[in-house]
Amino acid sequence: MKLSLEAKVGIFVIFCLIVLGYMTTRVGEFGWFKGDFYSVRGYLKDAAGVTKDAFVKFKGVEVGKVNKIDIEDDHVVAYLTIDKKYKIPANVILVVRATGFLGEKYIELSLKENPDEKLLADEGVIEESGESTDIDELTNKFGEVADDIKAITGALKDIIATTEGKDGMKTIFDNFRDTSDSIKTLTLRNQENITQLIDNLKDVSVVFKERTPNLAEQMDNVTADINEIMGSSKENIKATITQLEKSVTNIESITAKLDKGSGTFGGLINDNETLKNLNETLVSAKNMLGKIDDFKFYLSFSGESLVDTGETKGYFTLKIQPRKHKYYLLGIASDPYGKEKIKHTHYSANYEGEPPAYIGTQNVNYTSTEANWEENSITFIAQYAQRFFDVVDLRIGIMESEFGVGADYYPFRHEKLQFSFDAFDFAALEFSDDRGDREAHLKAKVQYYLTKNLFVNVGYDDFLNKETRSTFIGGGLRFLDDDIKYLFGKIPVPIN
């Protein structure tokens, strides 16, 4: 059958209408198919830029559109159309966002917390809304910042543009130039000392590397001796327990008699007034013992090898800490140079007639002061320390039998690393001995705790006095409060 031209045109028009109708329903499916979506409403603080048919997104996916924006009782209400195939938790909030810096606005369904098992349903309500960033508000803030910067630069211009400002800037640059020249000159003058210091540090590192195995071996020997002492005390502990059991039996017998009121002590104990006085005494004793028990004790043994002079020093110290921020340090030290002996001799004479030519006067009255040193002697340590800012300990007292001050700095909370500086023997500034004029004794040290009991140190001792200054390396043992109590508990007790 042959179709006419009019029939062909009619069939083509019908086909186009079918295609157009299908495309229209796909684009506007929310308005056409009433059963494929559900409606919810939510409250916004501000709907600026949001229009009808704006997108509604959840986790970046388009799930619906804005049906209407309205105001009810001074609140902005957005009526949303959500596709039923998307399951939205009921605890979402509304946030107004933009697709770009100048892009169109849309509404984001954002989760404030973990997703709720309950889902949004038809005629549901979203009560909360989040804060949104308004581009206009940001632009205004940037404008205010720009105005502030302009005001600051204007003020700087007014200051620098004046004669006084220019002179001040010139003075600042001149001072900076003078400071840099001084630093350069100081560096050039002390280049030899800096080189010597670097060489000393190299020597110290070499000596430390060579002596570390020996120190470790000595520490192992000390640990083995301690273990042997502890092991040998087991039998004594058993004997002590047996003796205690006998003592407990005797005490039970005595307490039974006292409870019956037998004897003088029984009568006193059963007297209420006596018991009251005894309780008060015990409470006082308990309070006093409690305060003593709060004291902490630290016992240290250490040695230092003076690399430049070949001498050695030894230290034995006891740290008594009644409170967290203060302590007392007592001890003795072996010093190869010993302590200073100062001798004052007073001369007085009266010549009759002509005095000798080398005196030149008839009356002679003067005092001679002589300073000598007793080498390889024992010196004493007695200091008081107070902590400041939780990182610095300041000390004052006797250091190696001379008055001095010191400081310890702990840069880290664990206090494994310690920087120390001591200054003492200031009387040396007034006298000289057979070693020449003496300066005060200054000592700098860095100490690191490898374990809670074992430490090593390195430093520079007496660096103001050429004859005795030296770098040193050393190490030692520190017994903490718990260690001391444990060791004293292991001391054998003689049993008769």
VEXDREN-2710 file (C-alpha; in Angstrom, 1 decimal):
% VEXDREN-2710
k/r/px/py/pz
1/MET/0.0/0.0/0.0
2/LYS/1.5/3.3/-1.0
3/LEU/1.1/6.2/1.4
4/SER/0.5/9.6/0.3
5/LEU/2.7/12.5/1.2
6/GLU/0.1/13.9/3.6
7/ALA/0.0/10.5/5.4
8/LYS/3.7/10.4/5.7
9/VAL/3.8/13.9/7.2
10/GLY/1.0/13.0/9.6
11/ILE/2.9/9.9/10.9
12/PHE/6.1/11.9/11.3
13/VAL/4.3/14.6/13.3
14/ILE/2.7/12.0/15.6
15/PHE/6.1/10.4/16.2
16/CYS/7.6/13.7/17.1
17/LEU/4.8/14.5/19.5
18/ILE/5.3/11.1/21.2
19/VAL/9.1/11.7/21.6
20/LEU/8.5/15.3/22.8
21/GLY/6.0/14.1/25.4
22/TYR/8.4/11.4/26.7
23/MET/11.2/13.9/27.0
24/THR/8.9/16.4/28.8
25/THR/7.9/13.8/31.4
26/ARG/11.6/12.8/32.0
27/VAL/12.6/16.5/32.6
28/GLY/9.7/17.3/34.8
29/GLU/9.2/13.9/36.4
30/PHE/8.7/15.4/39.9
31/GLY/5.6/17.4/38.7
32/TRP/4.2/14.6/36.6
33/PHE/4.4/11.4/38.6
34/LYS/2.9/12.1/42.0
35/GLY/3.7/8.7/43.4
36/ASP/7.5/8.9/42.8
37/PHE/8.4/11.5/45.4
38/TYR/7.5/12.7/48.9
39/SER/7.4/16.2/50.4
40/VAL/9.2/17.5/53.5
41/ARG/9.7/20.9/54.9
42/GLY/12.7/22.4/56.7
43/TYR/13.6/25.6/58.5
44/LEU/16.4/27.9/57.4
45/LYS/18.1/30.9/59.1
46/ASP/18.5/32.6/55.7
47/ALA/17.5/31.5/52.2
48/ALA/19.4/34.2/50.3
49/GLY/20.1/33.0/46.7
50/VAL/17.9/29.9/47.0
51/THR/15.1/29.9/44.4
52/LYS/12.3/27.5/43.4
53/ASP/13.4/24.4/41.5
54/ALA/16.9/24.7/43.1
55/PHE/18.7/21.4/43.6
56/VAL/18.5/19.4/46.9
57/LYS/21.6/17.3/47.4
58/PHE/22.6/14.6/49.9
59/LYS/26.3/13.6/50.1
60/GLY/26.8/15.4/46.8
61/VAL/24.1/13.5/45.0
62/GLU/21.0/15.3/43.6
63/VAL/18.0/13.8/45.4
64/GLY/15.3/16.4/44.9
65/LYS/14.3/20.0/44.3
66/VAL/13.0/23.0/46.1
67/ASN/9.3/23.3/45.6
68/LYS/8.7/26.6/47.5
69/ILE/10.4/29.1/49.8
70/ASP/8.1/30.9/52.3
71/ILE/8.1/32.7/55.6
72/GLU/6.0/31.4/58.5
73/ASP/6.1/33.2/61.9
74/ASP/9.4/35.0/61.2
75/HIS/11.0/31.7/60.1
76/VAL/12.2/30.8/56.6
77/VAL/10.5/27.5/55.5
78/ALA/11.8/25.5/52.5
79/TYR/9.3/23.0/51.0
80/LEU/11.4/20.2/49.4
81/THR/10.5/17.4/47.0
82/ILE/12.6/14.2/47.5
83/ASP/12.7/11.2/45.2
84/LYS/11.4/8.1/47.0
85/LYS/14.3/5.9/45.8
86/TYR/16.7/7.8/48.2
87/LYS/16.6/6.8/51.8
88/ILE/17.5/9.9/53.9
89/PRO/18.1/9.7/57.7
90/ALA/15.7/11.8/59.8
91/ASN/18.5/13.6/61.7
92/VAL/19.8/15.6/58.7
93/ILE/20.1/19.4/58.8
94/LEU/19.6/22.0/56.1
95/VAL/22.7/24.0/54.8
96/VAL/22.7/26.5/52.0
97/ARG/25.7/26.0/49.7
98/ALA/26.8/27.3/46.3
99/THR/28.1/25.3/43.3
100/GLY/31.0/27.7/42.9
101/PHE/32.3/31.1/44.1
102/LEU/29.6/32.8/42.0
103/GLY/27.5/29.7/41.2
104/GLU/23.9/29.1/41.9
105/LYS/22.7/28.2/45.4
106/TYR/21.3/24.8/46.4
107/ILE/20.3/23.1/49.6
108/GLU/22.5/20.4/51.1
109/LEU/21.0/17.7/53.5
110/SER/24.0/17.4/55.8
111/LEU/24.5/14.8/58.6
112/LYS/25.2/16.5/62.0
113/GLU/26.2/13.2/63.6
114/ASN/25.9/9.4/62.9
115/PRO/23.0/8.5/60.6
116/ASP/19.7/7.8/62.4
117/GLU/17.9/4.5/61.8
118/LYS/14.7/6.5/61.3
119/LEU/14.2/7.9/57.8
120/LEU/12.6/11.0/56.4
121/ALA/9.0/10.3/55.3
122/ASP/6.2/12.2/53.6
123/GLU/5.3/15.5/55.4
124/GLY/8.4/15.2/57.5
125/VAL/10.0/18.2/59.2
126/ILE/13.7/19.1/59.4
127/GLU/14.0/21.3/62.4
128/GLU/17.7/22.3/62.4
129/SER/19.8/24.2/59.9
130/GLY/23.6/24.8/59.6
131/GLU/25.6/27.9/59.1
132/SER/26.2/28.9/55.5
133/THR/28.9/31.1/54.0
134/ASP/27.5/34.2/52.3
135/ILE/29.7/35.5/49.4
136/ASP/28.5/39.1/50.0
137/GLU/29.4/38.8/53.7
138/LEU/32.9/37.5/52.8
139/THR/33.4/40.4/50.3
140/ASN/32.4/42.9/53.0
141/LYS/34.9/41.4/55.5
142/PHE/37.7/41.5/52.9
143/GLY/36.9/45.1/52.3
144/GLU/37.2/45.8/56.0
145/VAL/40.5/44.0/56.1
146/ALA/41.8/46.0/53.1
147/ASP/40.7/49.3/54.9
148/ASP/42.6/48.2/58.0
149/ILE/45.8/47.5/56.0
150/LYS/45.4/50.8/54.2
151/ALA/45.2/52.6/57.6
152/ILE/48.3/50.8/58.9
153/THR/50.4/51.5/55.9
154/GLY/49.2/55.2/56.0
155/ALA/50.3/55.4/59.7
156/LEU/53.7/53.9/58.8
157/LYS/54.0/56.3/56.0
158/ASP/53.3/59.3/58.2
159/ILE/55.9/58.1/60.8
160/ILE/58.6/57.2/58.3
161/ALA/58.1/60.3/56.1
162/THR/59.0/62.7/58.9
163/THR/62.5/63.8/59.7
164/GLU/62.5/62.0/63.0
165/GLY/61.2/58.8/61.4
166/LYS/63.9/58.8/58.8
167/ASP/66.6/59.5/61.5
168/GLY/65.2/56.7/63.6
169/MET/65.3/54.2/60.7
170/LYS/68.8/55.3/59.8
171/THR/69.8/54.7/63.5
172/ILE/68.2/51.2/63.5
173/PHE/70.1/50.2/60.3
174/ASP/73.4/51.7/61.7
175/ASN/72.9/49.7/64.9
176/PHE/72.2/46.5/63.0
177/ARG/75.4/47.1/60.9
178/ASP/77.5/47.7/64.0
179/THR/76.1/44.6/65.6
180/SER/76.9/42.4/62.6
181/ASP/80.4/44.0/62.5
182/SER/80.9/43.2/66.2
183/ILE/79.8/39.6/65.7
184/LYS/82.1/39.2/62.8
185/THR/85.1/40.7/64.7
186/LEU/84.3/38.6/67.8
187/THR/84.2/35.4/65.6
188/LEU/87.5/36.3/63.9
189/ARG/89.3/37.0/67.2
190/ASN/88.1/33.8/68.8
191/GLN/88.5/31.6/65.7
192/GLU/91.4/29.8/67.4
193/ASN/89.4/29.1/70.5
194/ILE/86.4/27.9/68.5
195/THR/88.7/25.5/66.6
196/GLN/90.2/24.3/69.8
197/LEU/86.8/23.7/71.3
198/ILE/85.8/21.6/68.2
199/ASP/89.0/19.6/68.5
200/ASN/88.3/19.0/72.3
201/LEU/84.8/17.8/71.4
202/LYS/86.3/15.4/68.9
203/ASP/88.7/14.1/71.5
204/VAL/85.9/13.8/74.0
205/SER/83.8/11.8/71.6
206/VAL/86.8/9.5/70.9
207/VAL/87.5/8.9/74.6
208/PHE/83.8/8.4/75.3
209/LYS/83.6/5.8/72.5
210/GLU/86.7/4.0/73.9
211/ARG/85.6/4.0/77.6
212/THR/81.9/3.2/77.1
213/PRO/82.4/-0.6/76.9
214/ASN/84.4/-0.5/80.2
215/LEU/81.7/1.6/81.9
216/ALA/79.0/-0.9/80.7
217/GLU/81.1/-3.8/82.0
218/GLN/81.4/-2.1/85.4
219/MET/77.7/-1.5/85.5
220/ASP/77.1/-5.2/84.7
221/ASN/79.4/-6.2/87.6
222/VAL/77.6/-3.8/90.0
223/THR/74.2/-5.3/88.9
224/ALA/75.5/-8.8/89.4
225/ASP/76.7/-8.0/92.9
226/ILE/73.3/-6.5/93.8
227/ASN/71.6/-9.6/92.6
228/GLU/73.9/-11.8/94.6
229/ILE/73.2/-9.7/97.7
230/MET/69.5/-10.1/97.2
231/GLY/69.8/-13.8/96.6
232/SER/71.8/-14.4/99.8
233/SER/69.1/-12.8/101.9
234/LYS/66.4/-15.4/101.2
235/GLU/67.3/-17.6/104.2
236/ASN/67.5/-14.6/106.5
237/ILE/64.0/-13.6/105.4
238/LYS/62.6/-17.1/106.2
239/ALA/64.2/-17.0/109.7
240/THR/62.8/-13.5/110.2
241/ILE/59.3/-14.7/109.3
242/THR/59.6/-17.6/111.8
243/GLN/60.7/-15.2/114.5
244/LEU/57.8/-12.9/113.7
245/GLU/55.3/-15.8/114.0
246/LYS/56.6/-16.5/117.5
247/SER/56.4/-12.9/118.3
248/VAL/52.8/-12.7/117.1
249/THR/51.8/-15.7/119.3
250/ASN/53.4/-13.9/122.4
251/ILE/51.6/-10.7/121.5
252/GLU/48.2/-12.5/121.3
253/SER/48.8/-13.9/124.8
254/ILE/49.7/-10.5/126.2
255/THR/46.7/-8.8/124.5
256/ALA/44.4/-11.4/126.0
257/LYS/45.7/-10.6/129.5
258/LEU/45.4/-6.8/128.9
259/ASP/41.9/-7.2/127.6
260/LYS/40.9/-8.9/130.9
261/GLY/42.5/-6.0/132.8
262/SER/45.2/-8.1/134.4
263/GLY/48.3/-6.2/135.7
264/THR/49.1/-2.5/135.8
265/PHE/49.1/-2.1/132.0
266/GLY/45.8/-3.9/131.7
267/GLY/44.2/-1.5/134.2
268/LEU/45.6/1.6/132.3
269/ILE/44.4/0.4/128.9
270/ASN/40.9/-0.3/130.2
271/ASP/40.7/3.2/131.6
272/ASN/38.8/5.4/129.2
273/GLU/40.8/8.6/130.0
274/THR/44.1/6.7/129.4
275/LEU/42.8/5.4/126.1
276/LYS/41.8/8.9/125.0
277/ASN/45.2/10.3/125.7
278/LEU/46.9/7.4/124.0
279/ASN/44.7/7.8/120.9
280/GLU/45.7/11.5/120.7
281/THR/49.3/10.6/121.0
282/LEU/49.1/8.0/118.3
283/VAL/47.3/10.4/115.9
284/SER/50.1/13.0/116.5
285/ALA/52.7/10.3/115.8
286/LYS/50.9/9.1/112.7
287/ASN/50.8/12.7/111.3
288/MET/54.5/13.2/112.0
289/LEU/55.4/9.8/110.4
290/GLY/53.2/10.6/107.4
291/LYS/55.1/13.8/106.8
292/ILE/58.4/12.0/107.1
293/ASP/57.2/9.3/104.7
294/ASP/56.5/12.0/102.1
295/PHE/60.2/12.7/102.0
296/LYS/62.0/11.2/98.9
297/PHE/65.6/10.1/99.0
298/TYR/68.0/9.8/96.0
299/LEU/71.5/8.3/96.3
300/SER/74.1/8.9/93.6
301/PHE/77.7/7.6/92.9
302/SER/79.5/9.1/90.0
303/GLY/83.0/9.7/88.5
304/GLU/84.5/12.1/86.1
305/SER/87.7/11.7/84.0
306/LEU/89.4/15.0/83.2
307/VAL/90.6/14.5/79.7
308/ASP/93.1/17.4/79.4
309/THR/94.8/17.0/82.8
310/GLY/94.6/13.2/83.3
311/GLU/93.0/13.5/86.7
312/THR/89.8/12.0/88.0
313/LYS/87.0/13.1/90.4
314/GLY/84.5/11.1/92.4
315/TYR/81.2/12.2/93.9
316/PHE/78.8/10.6/96.5
317/THR/75.6/12.6/97.1
318/LEU/72.3/12.2/98.9
319/LYS/69.3/14.2/97.7
320/ILE/66.6/14.7/100.3
321/GLN/63.3/16.0/98.8
322/PRO/60.6/17.0/101.3
323/ARG/58.4/18.6/98.6
324/LYS/58.1/18.5/94.8
325/HIS/59.7/21.9/94.2
326/LYS/62.6/21.9/96.7
327/TYR/65.3/19.6/97.9
328/TYR/68.6/19.4/99.9
329/LEU/71.8/18.0/98.5
330/LEU/74.5/16.6/100.8
331/GLY/77.6/14.7/99.9
332/ILE/81.4/14.5/99.5
333/ALA/83.7/14.8/96.6
334/SER/87.3/13.7/95.9
335/ASP/89.2/16.6/94.3
336/PRO/92.7/16.1/92.8
337/TYR/93.4/19.8/93.4
338/GLY/92.1/19.7/96.9
339/LYS/90.9/22.8/98.8
340/GLU/92.6/26.1/99.4
341/LYS/94.5/26.9/102.6
342/ILE/94.8/30.7/103.3
343/LYS/97.4/31.9/105.8
344/HIS/97.4/35.4/107.1
345/THR/100.6/36.6/108.9
346/HIS/100.8/40.0/110.6
347/TYR/104.1/41.8/110.9
348/SER/104.7/44.7/113.4
349/ALA/108.1/46.3/114.3
350/ASN/109.3/49.6/115.7
351/TYR/112.9/50.5/115.0
352/GLU/114.9/53.0/117.2
353/GLY/117.2/55.2/115.3
354/GLU/117.6/54.8/111.5
355/PRO/115.7/51.8/110.1
356/PRO/117.2/49.6/107.3
357/ALA/117.2/51.2/103.9
358/TYR/114.8/48.5/102.4
359/ILE/112.1/49.5/105.0
360/GLY/112.3/53.2/104.9
361/THR/110.3/53.9/108.0
362/GLN/110.6/53.4/111.7
363/ASN/107.2/51.8/112.2
364/VAL/106.4/48.6/110.4
365/ASN/102.9/47.2/110.5
366/TYR/101.5/45.0/107.6
367/THR/99.8/41.7/107.0
368/SER/101.0/39.0/104.6
369/THR/98.4/36.6/103.0
370/GLU/99.6/33.3/101.6
371/ALA/97.3/30.8/99.7
372/ASN/98.2/27.1/99.3
373/TRP/96.3/24.1/98.2
374/GLU/96.0/20.7/99.9
375/GLU/95.9/18.2/96.9
376/ASN/93.9/15.0/96.7
377/SER/91.6/15.9/99.6
378/ILE/88.0/15.3/100.4
379/THR/85.6/18.2/99.9
380/PHE/82.0/18.6/101.1
381/ILE/78.7/19.4/99.5
382/ALA/75.7/21.0/101.2
383/GLN/73.2/22.8/99.1
384/TYR/69.6/24.0/99.0
385/ALA/67.6/23.9/95.8
386/GLN/64.3/25.4/94.7
387/ARG/62.4/24.7/91.4
388/PHE/61.0/27.4/89.2
389/PHE/58.7/27.2/86.2
390/ASP/58.8/23.4/86.5
391/VAL/62.0/23.2/84.4
392/VAL/64.8/25.1/86.3
393/ASP/66.4/24.2/89.7
394/LEU/68.4/27.0/91.3
395/ARG/70.9/25.9/94.0
396/ILE/72.9/27.7/96.6
397/GLY/75.3/26.5/99.3
398/ILE/78.6/24.6/99.7
399/MET/80.2/23.2/96.5
400/GLU/83.4/21.2/97.0
401/SER/83.9/23.0/100.3
402/GLU/83.4/26.5/98.8
403/PHE/80.4/28.7/98.7
404/GLY/78.7/28.8/95.3
405/VAL/75.5/28.9/93.3
406/GLY/74.3/26.6/90.5
407/ALA/71.4/25.9/88.1
408/ASP/69.9/22.8/86.5
409/TYR/67.8/23.0/83.4
410/TYR/65.5/20.2/82.2
411/PRO/64.2/20.9/78.6
412/PHE/62.0/17.8/78.5
413/ARG/59.2/16.7/80.8
414/HIS/60.8/13.2/81.3
415/GLU/63.9/14.9/82.8
416/LYS/66.3/12.5/81.1
417/LEU/68.4/15.3/79.7
418/GLN/69.9/17.8/82.1
419/PHE/72.0/21.0/81.6
420/SER/74.0/22.2/84.7
421/PHE/76.1/25.2/85.5
422/ASP/78.0/25.7/88.8
423/ALA/80.0/28.8/90.0
424/PHE/81.9/28.7/93.3
425/ASP/85.2/29.5/95.0
426/PHE/84.8/33.2/94.5
427/ALA/87.5/33.8/97.2
428/ALA/90.1/32.8/94.6
429/LEU/89.6/36.3/93.0
430/GLU/91.2/37.9/96.0
431/PHE/94.3/35.6/96.5
432/SER/96.9/33.9/94.4
433/ASP/98.8/30.7/95.2
434/ASP/101.7/28.7/93.8
435/ARG/99.7/28.2/90.6
436/GLY/99.4/31.9/89.9
437/ASP/96.4/34.2/90.0
438/ARG/93.1/32.3/90.3
439/GLU/89.6/33.0/88.8
440/ALA/86.4/31.7/90.2
441/HIS/85.7/28.0/89.5
442/LEU/83.0/27.6/86.8
443/LYS/81.7/24.3/85.5
444/ALA/79.3/23.4/82.7
445/LYS/77.9/19.9/82.3
446/VAL/75.4/18.0/80.1
447/GLN/74.0/14.8/81.7
448/TYR/71.7/12.1/80.1
449/TYR/70.0/9.2/81.9
450/LEU/70.3/6.0/79.8
451/THR/68.0/4.3/82.3
452/LYS/66.3/5.4/85.5
453/ASN/69.5/4.3/87.4
454/LEU/72.4/4.8/84.9
455/PHE/73.6/8.1/83.6
456/VAL/76.5/9.6/81.6
457/ASN/77.8/13.1/81.4
458/VAL/80.2/15.4/79.5
459/GLY/81.3/18.9/80.2
460/TYR/84.0/21.6/80.8
461/ASP/85.4/22.1/84.2
462/ASP/87.2/25.2/85.7
463/PHE/87.4/26.8/82.2
464/LEU/88.5/30.3/83.5
465/ASN/91.8/28.9/84.9
466/LYS/94.3/27.8/82.3
467/GLU/96.4/25.5/84.6
468/THR/93.4/23.3/85.7
469/ARG/90.7/23.7/83.1
470/SER/89.7/20.5/81.2
471/THR/86.9/18.8/79.4
472/PHE/85.6/15.7/81.1
473/ILE/83.4/12.6/80.6
474/GLY/81.9/10.5/83.2
475/GLY/78.9/8.5/84.4
476/GLY/77.4/7.0/87.5
477/LEU/74.6/5.2/89.3
478/ARG/71.5/6.8/90.9
479/PHE/69.3/4.9/93.3
480/LEU/65.7/6.2/93.5
481/ASP/63.6/6.3/96.6
482/ASP/62.0/3.0/95.9
483/ASP/65.4/1.4/95.2
484/ILE/66.8/2.6/98.5
485/LYS/63.8/1.3/100.5
486/TYR/64.0/-2.1/98.7
487/LEU/67.8/-2.4/99.3
488/PHE/67.5/-1.5/103.0
489/GLY/64.7/-4.1/103.2
490/LYS/67.1/-6.7/101.8
491/ILE/69.8/-6.1/104.5
492/PRO/70.3/-9.3/106.5
493/VAL/69.0/-9.0/110.1
494/PRO/70.9/-11.0/112.7
495/ILE/68.8/-13.6/114.5
496/ASN/69.8/-14.8/117.9
END
